[in-house]
Amino acid sequence: MTALWIAHVTVSDDDAYGKYAAIATEAIAEHGGVFLARGGRYVSLEGKDRPRNVVARFSSLEAAEACYRSAKYQEALSFAKGASERDLMIVEEVKT
């Protein structure tokens, strides 16, 4: 089953977060991830509002988790830490 990588982010350091985004984009692509939403318009209806929202689709939950745990993504993540507040989850899509 395919899986969605869903991130809700508040950026506090644009330069450092830009470095994160550049490397993370490569890592996600290398693991077959495809962006469905990336920082576009949104409406917050419940919960904590974070102005940057990202959704990427992977071939499986395992592929998405492997991306997260990869050396390249961990390198990217080193730039995001301290430059953002983030919530990140991976969820399997419903079969239709």
C-alpha positions as semicolon CSV with decimal commas, in nm:
position;residue;x (nm);y (nm);z (nm)
1;M;0,000;0,000;0,000
2;T;0,119;0,350;-0,074
3;A;0,192;0,584;0,214
4;L;0,185;0,958;0,273
5;W;0,462;1,151;0,449
6;I;0,287;1,446;0,612
7;A;0,480;1,734;0,770
8;H;0,350;2,046;0,943
9;V;0,625;2,304;0,995
10;T;0,692;2,648;1,142
11;V;1,021;2,782;1,005
12;S;1,230;3,012;1,228
13;D;1,552;3,029;1,021
14;D;1,488;3,053;0,646
15;D;1,851;3,006;0,542
16;A;1,910;2,688;0,743
17;Y;1,570;2,551;0,649
18;G;1,646;2,617;0,282
19;K;1,953;2,393;0,315
20;Y;1,733;2,127;0,476
21;A;1,477;2,151;0,194
22;A;1,738;2,118;-0,083
23;I;1,891;1,802;0,062
24;A;1,557;1,656;0,176
25;T;1,416;1,698;-0,175
26;E;1,699;1,484;-0,312
27;A;1,655;1,219;-0,041
28;I;1,281;1,198;-0,098
29;A;1,327;1,162;-0,475
30;E;1,595;0,895;-0,427
31;H;1,343;0,692;-0,226
32;G;1,068;0,728;-0,486
33;G;0,878;1,000;-0,304
34;V;0,659;1,238;-0,504
35;F;0,538;1,570;-0,362
36;L;0,161;1,620;-0,359
37;A;0,159;1,942;-0,155
38;R;0,447;2,165;-0,060
39;G;0,390;2,492;0,122
40;G;0,082;2,596;-0,073
41;R;-0,240;2,754;0,042
42;Y;-0,421;2,585;0,330
43;V;-0,699;2,633;0,583
44;S;-0,638;2,530;0,943
45;L;-0,958;2,404;1,104
46;E;-0,838;2,231;1,423
47;G;-0,520;2,185;1,622
48;K;-0,190;2,368;1,613
49;D;-0,148;2,587;1,308
50;R;0,181;2,552;1,124
51;P;0,218;2,766;0,812
52;R;0,417;2,516;0,602
53;N;0,255;2,185;0,512
54;V;0,410;1,914;0,299
55;V;0,266;1,586;0,170
56;A;0,469;1,332;-0,028
57;R;0,357;0,990;-0,155
58;F;0,581;0,684;-0,133
59;S;0,529;0,332;-0,264
60;S;0,497;0,198;0,092
61;L;0,522;0,293;0,457
62;E;0,855;0,110;0,464
63;A;0,993;0,316;0,174
64;A;0,893;0,640;0,346
65;E;1,049;0,531;0,674
66;A;1,366;0,418;0,494
67;C;1,389;0,766;0,344
68;Y;1,359;0,925;0,688
69;R;1,628;0,700;0,833
70;S;1,865;0,738;0,535
71;A;2,200;0,912;0,575
72;K;2,104;1,182;0,324
73;Y;1,776;1,269;0,498
74;Q;1,946;1,270;0,839
75;E;2,201;1,514;0,695
76;A;1,913;1,733;0,578
77;L;1,744;1,705;0,914
78;S;2,052;1,845;1,087
79;F;1,973;2,180;0,919
80;A;1,604;2,170;1,016
81;K;1,672;2,116;1,386
82;G;1,689;2,454;1,553
83;A;1,554;2,618;1,236
84;S;1,199;2,489;1,266
85;E;0,929;2,329;1,476
86;R;0,796;2,023;1,298
87;D;0,542;1,748;1,323
88;L;0,602;1,459;1,085
89;M;0,411;1,137;1,034
90;I;0,378;0,861;0,779
91;V;0,036;0,709;0,715
92;E;-0,074;0,434;0,481
93;E;-0,328;0,532;0,219
94;V;-0,664;0,359;0,201
95;K;-0,704;0,112;-0,082
96;T;-0,983;0,214;-0,315
